[in-house]
Amino acid sequence: MSRSSAHPYLGLSFTVLAMLAVFALAIPAASAEMAGWSVVKTPHSYKALIGKVDAAVKANKMGLVTRASATLGAKAKLKKTIPGNMVIGVYRPDFAVRMLAASIPAGIEAPIRLYLTENDDGTATLSYKTPSTVFAPYTDGGDALRTMAGELDAIFEKIAAQASAP
């Protein structure tokens, strides 16, 4: 195979591939924001943020459905210490009923997940895919699912604002 055809199926020349590689290196490896995500760097420690998220979820009349922590798992099972990392699933039965009435396949997305991560400076970040982003692929749900997702967007925005407030 010659240098001018890097891959027989792509048909891209070595020069074009090299230019694409240089361009890719110019893009930051990790973006602070990703399309469809809400990312909030908080002034709180990781441990404090967990408590503030719990309180904000309750204050917004949502349910804490699941909790998974790579940090706790690594410590318990591997005897390793890693920075704080937790996923908290949040939902409510009335939203579940409405979601399933609109789209059975969308049920795989419940609960909506909040992602808490510890930063190098001792603070923590709260991130989540917006509910409208999570449910967007389920076009079978139509307006009913889009409306519900919009309602959840507002609730999750309040949860994030309350949890991240000083």
Contacts in CASP RR format, 6 or more apart in sequence:
PFRMAT RR
TARGET T0000
AUTHOR 0000-0000-0000
METHOD contacts of the structure
MODEL  1
MSRSSAHPYLGLSFTVLAMLAVFALAIPAASAEMAGWSVVKTPHSYKALI
GKVDAAVKANKMGLVTRASATLGAKAKLKKTIPGNMVIGVYRPDFAVRML
AASIPAGIEAPIRLYLTENDDGTATLSYKTPSTVFAPYTDGGDALRTMAG
ELDAIFEKIAAQASAP
1 8 0 8 1.000
3 14 0 8 1.000
4 13 0 8 1.000
4 14 0 8 1.000
5 11 0 8 1.000
5 12 0 8 1.000
5 13 0 8 1.000
5 14 0 8 1.000
6 12 0 8 1.000
6 13 0 8 1.000
6 14 0 8 1.000
6 17 0 8 1.000
12 20 0 8 1.000
32 39 0 8 1.000
32 41 0 8 1.000
33 39 0 8 1.000
35 133 0 8 1.000
36 129 0 8 1.000
36 130 0 8 1.000
36 133 0 8 1.000
37 127 0 8 1.000
37 128 0 8 1.000
37 129 0 8 1.000
37 130 0 8 1.000
37 133 0 8 1.000
38 127 0 8 1.000
38 128 0 8 1.000
38 130 0 8 1.000
38 156 0 8 1.000
38 157 0 8 1.000
38 160 0 8 1.000
39 125 0 8 1.000
39 126 0 8 1.000
39 127 0 8 1.000
40 125 0 8 1.000
40 126 0 8 1.000
40 127 0 8 1.000
40 160 0 8 1.000
40 163 0 8 1.000
40 164 0 8 1.000
41 119 0 8 1.000
41 123 0 8 1.000
41 125 0 8 1.000
42 49 0 8 1.000
42 52 0 8 1.000
42 123 0 8 1.000
42 124 0 8 1.000
42 125 0 8 1.000
42 126 0 8 1.000
42 163 0 8 1.000
42 164 0 8 1.000
43 123 0 8 1.000
43 164 0 8 1.000
43 166 0 8 1.000
44 52 0 8 1.000
44 123 0 8 1.000
44 124 0 8 1.000
44 164 0 8 1.000
45 118 0 8 1.000
45 122 0 8 1.000
45 123 0 8 1.000
45 124 0 8 1.000
46 83 0 8 1.000
46 84 0 8 1.000
46 116 0 8 1.000
46 117 0 8 1.000
46 118 0 8 1.000
46 122 0 8 1.000
46 124 0 8 1.000
48 124 0 8 1.000
49 116 0 8 1.000
49 124 0 8 1.000
49 126 0 8 1.000
49 163 0 8 1.000
49 164 0 8 1.000
50 86 0 8 1.000
50 88 0 8 1.000
50 116 0 8 1.000
52 162 0 8 1.000
52 163 0 8 1.000
52 164 0 8 1.000
52 165 0 8 1.000
53 88 0 8 1.000
53 114 0 8 1.000
53 116 0 8 1.000
53 126 0 8 1.000
53 159 0 8 1.000
53 163 0 8 1.000
54 64 0 8 1.000
55 162 0 8 1.000
55 163 0 8 1.000
56 158 0 8 1.000
56 159 0 8 1.000
56 160 0 8 1.000
56 162 0 8 1.000
56 163 0 8 1.000
57 63 0 8 1.000
57 64 0 8 1.000
57 88 0 8 1.000
57 90 0 8 1.000
57 159 0 8 1.000
58 64 0 8 1.000
59 162 0 8 1.000
60 155 0 8 1.000
60 158 0 8 1.000
60 159 0 8 1.000
60 162 0 8 1.000
61 92 0 8 1.000
62 90 0 8 1.000
62 91 0 8 1.000
62 92 0 8 1.000
62 155 0 8 1.000
62 159 0 8 1.000
63 90 0 8 1.000
63 91 0 8 1.000
63 92 0 8 1.000
64 88 0 8 1.000
64 89 0 8 1.000
64 90 0 8 1.000
65 89 0 8 1.000
65 90 0 8 1.000
65 91 0 8 1.000
65 110 0 8 1.000
65 111 0 8 1.000
66 87 0 8 1.000
66 88 0 8 1.000
66 89 0 8 1.000
66 111 0 8 1.000
66 113 0 8 1.000
67 86 0 8 1.000
67 87 0 8 1.000
67 88 0 8 1.000
67 89 0 8 1.000
68 86 0 8 1.000
68 87 0 8 1.000
69 84 0 8 1.000
69 85 0 8 1.000
69 86 0 8 1.000
69 87 0 8 1.000
70 82 0 8 1.000
70 84 0 8 1.000
70 85 0 8 1.000
70 86 0 8 1.000
71 82 0 8 1.000
71 83 0 8 1.000
71 84 0 8 1.000
71 85 0 8 1.000
71 86 0 8 1.000
71 118 0 8 1.000
72 86 0 8 1.000
74 80 0 8 1.000
74 81 0 8 1.000
74 82 0 8 1.000
75 81 0 8 1.000
75 82 0 8 1.000
83 117 0 8 1.000
83 118 0 8 1.000
83 119 0 8 1.000
83 120 0 8 1.000
84 116 0 8 1.000
84 117 0 8 1.000
84 118 0 8 1.000
84 124 0 8 1.000
85 116 0 8 1.000
85 117 0 8 1.000
85 118 0 8 1.000
86 115 0 8 1.000
86 116 0 8 1.000
87 113 0 8 1.000
87 114 0 8 1.000
87 115 0 8 1.000
87 116 0 8 1.000
88 113 0 8 1.000
88 114 0 8 1.000
88 116 0 8 1.000
89 111 0 8 1.000
89 112 0 8 1.000
89 113 0 8 1.000
89 114 0 8 1.000
90 111 0 8 1.000
90 112 0 8 1.000
90 113 0 8 1.000
90 114 0 8 1.000
90 156 0 8 1.000
90 159 0 8 1.000
91 110 0 8 1.000
91 111 0 8 1.000
91 112 0 8 1.000
95 110 0 8 1.000
95 148 0 8 1.000
95 151 0 8 1.000
95 152 0 8 1.000
96 107 0 8 1.000
96 110 0 8 1.000
98 144 0 8 1.000
98 148 0 8 1.000
99 106 0 8 1.000
99 107 0 8 1.000
99 109 0 8 1.000
99 110 0 8 1.000
99 135 0 8 1.000
99 145 0 8 1.000
99 148 0 8 1.000
100 106 0 8 1.000
100 107 0 8 1.000
101 144 0 8 1.000
102 138 0 8 1.000
102 140 0 8 1.000
102 141 0 8 1.000
102 142 0 8 1.000
102 144 0 8 1.000
102 145 0 8 1.000
102 148 0 8 1.000
103 135 0 8 1.000
103 138 0 8 1.000
103 140 0 8 1.000
103 141 0 8 1.000
103 142 0 8 1.000
103 145 0 8 1.000
105 138 0 8 1.000
105 140 0 8 1.000
106 135 0 8 1.000
106 138 0 8 1.000
106 141 0 8 1.000
106 145 0 8 1.000
109 134 0 8 1.000
109 135 0 8 1.000
109 138 0 8 1.000
112 128 0 8 1.000
112 129 0 8 1.000
112 131 0 8 1.000
112 134 0 8 1.000
112 152 0 8 1.000
112 156 0 8 1.000
113 128 0 8 1.000
113 129 0 8 1.000
114 126 0 8 1.000
114 127 0 8 1.000
114 128 0 8 1.000
114 156 0 8 1.000
114 159 0 8 1.000
114 160 0 8 1.000
115 126 0 8 1.000
115 127 0 8 1.000
115 128 0 8 1.000
116 124 0 8 1.000
116 125 0 8 1.000
116 126 0 8 1.000
116 127 0 8 1.000
117 124 0 8 1.000
117 125 0 8 1.000
117 127 0 8 1.000
118 124 0 8 1.000
119 125 0 8 1.000
126 160 0 8 1.000
126 163 0 8 1.000
126 164 0 8 1.000
128 156 0 8 1.000
128 160 0 8 1.000
130 153 0 8 1.000
130 156 0 8 1.000
131 148 0 8 1.000
131 149 0 8 1.000
131 150 0 8 1.000
131 152 0 8 1.000
131 153 0 8 1.000
131 156 0 8 1.000
132 146 0 8 1.000
132 149 0 8 1.000
132 150 0 8 1.000
132 152 0 8 1.000
132 153 0 8 1.000
134 149 0 8 1.000
135 145 0 8 1.000
135 146 0 8 1.000
135 148 0 8 1.000
135 149 0 8 1.000
136 149 0 8 1.000
138 145 0 8 1.000
END
